[in-house]
């Protein structure tokens, strides 16, 4: 199984995290962990999402990037277990 760490920058809106989790589930990725922080000065949130799946991470990254409040998505780490 492949393990990935995604760093997501997004607008600080309540619904953003819910949409990210929904897309993650729909695309067949299991969430191993999550960290979220908001920069109150810029109202940009940073979400670090730890996921695992047999599927290609590009399937998830492409879908998250389509969400309206997403600024950027970066895959920080991947490994196969």
C-alpha positions, -999 to +999 in steps of 0.1 A: +000+000+000+013+035-009+015+062+018+014+099+009+016+132+027-002+161+011+002+197+020-029+217+010-032+255+011-068+268+010-091+297+019-101+297+056-137+286+051-156+261+072-167+239+043-132+234+028-120+206+051-153+188+047-150+189+009-114+177+010-124+147+032-153+139+009-132+139-022-106+118-005-132+092+005-148+092-030-114+086-047-107+055-026-080+069-002-079+060+035-070+089+058-042+080+082-039+114+099-047+151+095-033+184+108-049+218+101-037+254+109-050+288+100-029+319+094-052+345+107-033+373+090-039+360+055-070+338+062-052+309+044-053+275+060-027+248+058-039+212+059-015+183+061-033+151+050-018+117+055-034+091+032-028+056+019-041+037-011-031+014-039-043+041-064-021+068-080-019+100-059-025+121-090-062+109-090-066+126-056-045+157-062-063+165-095-097+164-078-086+184-048-072+211-071-106+214-087-122+225-055-130+263-056-112+274-024-080+254-029-048+275-035-023+247-040-017+210-033+018+196-029+028+159-024+055+160+002+063+124+006+054+090-007+065+055+003+054+020-004+048-003+026 
